[in-house]
Amino acid sequence: MRVRALVITSALAGVTIAGLVGAGTASAATPFVIPDAGAAGLELSPGETQSLSSGPIPALVDRYVPSSSVSVGVRPDSKLPQDEDYVFGGLGDVIGEAANRPGGSVDVLVDSGGLVVLQQW
């Protein structure tokens, strides 16, 4: 799956979407709204990121959401294969890499372009 890469220092970092997280894992997630960007989402904790990584949501998004509607921001030291514009891997790979880092997490948001997932560690 080819996914547009975003710069990790984007103003949208720190934001995730509640709809991607199961009801049990969203309890401590921190919601954000960025009115100027028309974006809203949640910042997940490392534990919530691990739960998201091990659940079915990433595979469902890969299967049913058009890749043109999904963007990711990976850390500069990410081991995922990539070029200047694309990360070559599924959403589960992006989330899983963050979940496997000490203190790693993801931020997920929805904006007018679709779904955005940002790695943090």
Backbone as JSON, one array per atom type, in Angstrom:
{
  "sequence": "MRVRALVITSALAGVTIAGLVGAGTASAATPFVIPDAGAAGLELSPGETQSLSSGPIPALVDRYVPSSSVSVGVRPDSKLPQDEDYVFGGLGDVIGEAANRPGGSVDVLVDSGGLVVLQQW",
  "N": [[0.85, -1.16, 0.0], [0.65, 2.14, -0.89], [1.24, 5.04, 0.77], [0.7, 8.43, 1.36], [3.32, 10.36, 2.62], [3.77, 12.38, 5.47], [5.28, 15.28, 6.85], [6.75, 14.89, 9.96], [6.89, 16.95, 11.75], [4.7, 18.47, 11.39], [1.97, 20.74, 11.94], [-0.17, 19.32, 12.71], [0.56, 17.26, 14.33], [0.16, 15.3, 17.25], [-2.53, 14.79, 17.32], [-5.43, 12.73, 17.16], [-7.96, 10.34, 16.08], [-11.06, 9.46, 17.47], [-12.76, 7.53, 16.45], [-11.22, 5.44, 15.45], [-10.41, 3.97, 17.53], [-11.13, 1.43, 19.81], [-13.83, 1.3, 22.17], [-12.94, 0.62, 24.74], [-10.21, 1.25, 24.7], [-10.06, 3.94, 24.34], [-10.36, 5.42, 26.58], [-8.41, 6.92, 28.0], [-7.36, 8.52, 26.09], [-6.31, 11.58, 24.62], [-8.25, 14.13, 23.47], [-8.21, 16.32, 20.6], [-8.8, 19.36, 18.81], [-8.41, 21.11, 15.84], [-9.33, 23.88, 14.72], [-8.63, 25.73, 12.62], [-7.45, 24.09, 10.72], [-9.46, 22.38, 10.22], [-9.55, 19.91, 11.49], [-9.75, 17.04, 13.65], [-9.11, 14.89, 16.43], [-7.4, 12.3, 18.31], [-4.83, 11.89, 20.76], [-2.98, 9.11, 21.31], [-1.99, 7.01, 24.04], [1.05, 5.13, 24.83], [0.18, 2.52, 25.6], [-2.43, 2.42, 24.56], [-1.79, 2.65, 21.89], [-0.47, 0.22, 21.48], [-2.64, -1.51, 21.88], [-4.3, -0.73, 19.74], [-2.63, -1.46, 17.64], [-2.58, -4.25, 17.86], [-5.13, -4.96, 17.29], [-8.01, -5.3, 15.01], [-8.47, -2.98, 13.53], [-6.39, -1.48, 11.99], [-5.98, -3.24, 9.75], [-8.55, -3.32, 8.66], [-8.88, -0.65, 7.88], [-6.82, -0.49, 5.95], [-7.9, -2.22, 4.08], [-10.49, -1.21, 3.36], [-10.55, 1.61, 3.2], [-9.82, 4.06, 0.84], [-6.5, 4.36, -0.4], [-5.67, 6.89, -1.12], [-6.9, 8.48, 0.68], [-5.64, 8.22, 3.06], [-3.03, 9.24, 5.07], [0.3, 9.22, 6.34], [2.64, 10.06, 8.9], [5.88, 9.44, 9.45], [8.52, 8.84, 11.77], [11.81, 10.29, 11.5], [13.78, 8.35, 11.96], [12.53, 6.0, 11.34], [12.19, 2.59, 10.39], [10.74, 1.68, 8.29], [10.28, 0.94, 4.82], [10.71, 3.55, 2.47], [10.33, 6.39, 0.28], [10.87, 9.75, -0.9], [8.22, 10.59, -1.01], [6.45, 8.53, -0.31], [5.47, 5.95, 1.99], [6.12, 2.6, 2.19], [4.12, 0.28, 3.06], [1.64, -1.15, 5.22], [-1.01, 0.3, 7.23], [-0.99, -1.01, 9.66], [1.71, -1.67, 9.87], [2.9, 0.84, 10.27], [1.69, 1.7, 12.68], [2.36, -0.48, 14.3], [5.18, -0.32, 14.34], [5.57, 2.0, 15.87], [4.32, 1.15, 18.23], [6.09, -0.78, 19.1], [8.3, 0.58, 19.97], [10.1, 1.99, 22.73], [8.04, 3.87, 24.75], [6.65, 4.64, 22.53], [4.06, 5.91, 20.41], [1.0, 6.68, 18.63], [-0.62, 9.3, 16.86], [-3.8, 10.08, 15.74], [-5.85, 11.48, 13.29], [-8.63, 13.13, 11.73], [-9.08, 14.97, 8.86], [-9.97, 17.33, 6.26], [-8.86, 16.02, 4.12], [-8.88, 13.35, 4.76], [-7.85, 10.51, 6.63], [-5.23, 10.75, 9.0], [-2.24, 9.5, 10.3], [0.17, 9.7, 12.75], [3.42, 8.94, 13.78], [4.95, 8.79, 17.0], [7.71, 9.04, 19.15]],
  "CA": [[0.0, 0.0, 0.0], [1.41, 3.38, -0.93], [0.57, 6.02, 1.61], [1.4, 9.72, 1.35], [4.06, 10.65, 3.84], [3.68, 13.75, 5.97], [6.38, 15.69, 7.7], [6.36, 14.6, 11.34], [6.81, 18.19, 12.51], [3.5, 19.17, 10.96], [1.16, 21.31, 13.02], [-1.22, 18.38, 13.07], [1.08, 16.25, 15.25], [-0.49, 15.32, 18.55], [-3.97, 14.7, 17.17], [-5.91, 11.43, 16.68], [-9.42, 10.24, 15.93], [-11.69, 8.5, 18.38], [-13.43, 6.46, 15.7], [-10.31, 4.34, 15.16], [-10.04, 3.3, 18.76], [-12.24, 0.75, 20.47], [-14.34, 2.03, 23.33], [-12.12, 0.35, 25.92], [-8.89, 1.84, 24.64], [-10.12, 5.39, 24.17], [-10.7, 6.05, 27.85], [-7.41, 7.9, 28.45], [-6.89, 9.27, 24.94], [-6.48, 13.02, 24.75], [-8.84, 14.67, 22.24], [-7.77, 17.62, 20.1], [-9.49, 19.95, 17.67], [-7.65, 22.18, 15.21], [-10.35, 24.51, 13.88], [-8.08, 26.33, 11.42], [-7.16, 23.03, 9.76], [-10.64, 21.54, 10.07], [-9.14, 18.57, 11.9], [-10.03, 16.61, 15.02], [-8.61, 13.55, 16.67], [-6.95, 11.89, 19.64], [-3.45, 11.48, 20.99], [-3.02, 7.84, 22.03], [-0.88, 6.67, 24.92], [1.73, 3.93, 24.34], [-0.67, 1.34, 25.8], [-3.52, 2.48, 23.58], [-1.18, 2.36, 20.59], [-0.26, -1.23, 21.42], [-3.95, -2.13, 21.7], [-4.71, -0.46, 18.37], [-1.76, -2.25, 16.76], [-2.91, -5.67, 17.93], [-6.54, -5.16, 16.93], [-8.35, -5.42, 13.6], [-8.72, -1.69, 12.88], [-5.47, -1.14, 10.9], [-6.24, -4.07, 8.56], [-9.82, -2.89, 8.08], [-8.62, 0.61, 7.19], [-6.06, -0.82, 4.74], [-8.75, -2.92, 3.1], [-11.7, -0.53, 2.93], [-10.39, 3.05, 3.0], [-8.92, 4.3, -0.3], [-5.17, 4.81, 0.03], [-5.56, 8.33, -1.35], [-7.53, 9.15, 1.83], [-4.87, 7.9, 4.26], [-1.67, 9.79, 5.09], [1.05, 8.9, 7.56], [3.88, 10.77, 9.2], [6.78, 8.54, 10.17], [9.69, 9.46, 12.37], [12.98, 10.23, 10.62], [14.53, 7.11, 12.18], [11.68, 4.85, 11.05], [12.81, 1.52, 9.58], [9.84, 1.3, 7.21], [10.77, 1.36, 3.5], [10.06, 4.78, 2.03], [11.07, 7.34, -0.54], [10.55, 11.11, -0.46], [6.78, 10.84, -1.0], [5.62, 7.4, 0.09], [5.88, 4.89, 2.91], [5.67, 1.35, 1.59], [3.69, -0.62, 4.11], [0.27, -0.93, 5.63], [-1.23, 1.07, 8.44], [-0.54, -1.86, 10.77], [3.17, -1.55, 9.97], [3.2, 2.16, 10.84], [1.27, 1.68, 14.08], [3.15, -1.51, 14.97], [6.53, 0.16, 14.6], [5.48, 2.9, 17.02], [3.97, 0.37, 19.43], [7.25, -1.57, 19.51], [9.35, 1.48, 20.46], [9.87, 2.43, 24.11], [7.29, 5.12, 24.82], [6.1, 4.96, 21.22], [2.61, 6.04, 20.29], [0.55, 7.32, 17.4], [-1.69, 10.28, 16.91], [-4.67, 9.83, 14.59], [-6.8, 12.57, 13.12], [-9.39, 13.24, 10.5], [-9.2, 16.32, 8.34], [-10.72, 17.34, 5.01], [-8.22, 15.09, 3.19], [-9.08, 11.97, 5.18], [-7.26, 10.01, 7.86], [-3.81, 11.0, 9.15], [-1.65, 8.79, 11.43], [1.51, 10.21, 13.0], [4.21, 8.22, 14.77], [5.63, 9.57, 18.05], [8.57, 8.39, 20.14]],
  "C": [[0.89, 1.22, 0.0], [0.62, 4.43, -0.18], [1.38, 7.31, 1.56], [2.09, 9.93, 2.68], [3.9, 12.12, 4.21], [4.92, 14.05, 6.79], [5.93, 15.57, 9.15], [6.24, 15.88, 12.17], [5.61, 19.03, 12.12], [2.72, 19.69, 12.17], [0.08, 20.36, 13.48], [-0.73, 17.28, 14.01], [0.37, 16.4, 16.59], [-1.98, 15.14, 18.5], [-4.35, 13.32, 16.64], [-7.42, 11.4, 16.62], [-10.0, 9.15, 16.8], [-12.31, 7.34, 17.63], [-12.54, 5.29, 15.38], [-10.01, 3.5, 16.39], [-11.27, 2.65, 19.37], [-12.63, 1.48, 21.74], [-13.47, 1.82, 24.57], [-10.78, 1.03, 25.89], [-8.91, 3.35, 24.53], [-10.28, 6.13, 25.48], [-9.69, 7.1, 28.31], [-6.86, 8.71, 27.29], [-7.21, 10.74, 25.12], [-7.04, 13.58, 23.44], [-8.26, 16.05, 21.9], [-8.67, 18.06, 18.97], [-8.6, 21.07, 17.15], [-8.59, 22.87, 14.24], [-9.81, 25.1, 12.58], [-7.79, 25.31, 10.33], [-8.38, 22.16, 9.48], [-10.37, 20.11, 10.46], [-9.52, 18.31, 13.36], [-9.5, 15.2, 15.21], [-8.23, 13.32, 18.1], [-5.47, 11.57, 19.63], [-3.52, 10.2, 21.83], [-1.8, 7.67, 22.92], [-0.15, 5.46, 24.32], [0.89, 2.66, 24.5], [-1.82, 1.28, 24.82], [-3.01, 2.17, 22.18], [-0.93, 0.87, 20.44], [-1.58, -1.96, 21.2], [-4.46, -1.93, 20.27], [-3.92, -1.33, 17.4], [-2.16, -3.72, 16.73], [-4.36, -5.98, 17.56], [-6.77, -5.18, 15.43], [-8.44, -4.1, 12.83], [-7.72, -1.36, 11.77], [-5.72, -1.96, 9.61], [-7.55, -3.67, 7.88], [-9.66, -1.57, 7.31], [-7.86, 0.35, 5.9], [-6.96, -1.41, 3.66], [-9.86, -2.04, 2.53], [-11.59, 0.98, 2.7], [-9.43, 3.26, 1.82], [-7.58, 4.87, 0.17], [-4.96, 6.31, -0.18], [-6.16, 9.14, -0.2], [-6.79, 8.9, 3.13], [-3.46, 8.46, 4.09], [-1.01, 9.39, 6.39], [2.25, 9.81, 7.68], [4.74, 9.84, 10.01], [7.96, 9.32, 10.7], [10.88, 9.35, 11.42], [13.8, 8.95, 10.78], [13.67, 5.86, 12.0], [12.42, 3.87, 10.16], [11.92, 1.08, 8.43], [10.4, 1.77, 5.87], [9.98, 2.57, 3.0], [10.95, 5.51, 1.03], [10.64, 8.73, -0.09], [9.04, 11.35, -0.3], [5.94, 9.74, -0.39], [6.29, 6.53, 1.14], [5.29, 3.62, 2.34], [5.37, 0.34, 2.69], [2.26, -0.29, 4.47], [0.19, -0.09, 6.9], [-0.8, 0.3, 9.68], [0.96, -1.8, 10.97], [3.57, -0.24, 10.65], [2.87, 2.18, 12.33], [2.1, 0.69, 14.87], [4.57, -1.06, 15.28], [6.54, 1.1, 15.8], [5.21, 2.13, 18.31], [5.15, -0.41, 19.97], [8.43, -0.72, 19.97], [9.07, 1.83, 21.91], [9.18, 3.8, 24.12], [6.64, 5.53, 23.52], [4.58, 5.01, 21.22], [2.29, 6.59, 18.92], [-0.52, 8.34, 17.74], [-2.49, 10.06, 15.63], [-5.66, 10.97, 14.49], [-7.53, 12.43, 11.8], [-9.42, 14.71, 10.12], [-9.92, 16.24, 7.0], [-10.13, 16.39, 3.97], [-8.4, 13.63, 3.56], [-8.44, 11.69, 6.52], [-5.76, 10.29, 7.86], [-3.34, 10.26, 10.41], [-0.21, 9.25, 11.56], [2.2, 9.39, 14.06], [4.84, 9.21, 15.75], [6.49, 8.64, 18.87], [9.74, 9.26, 20.45]]
}
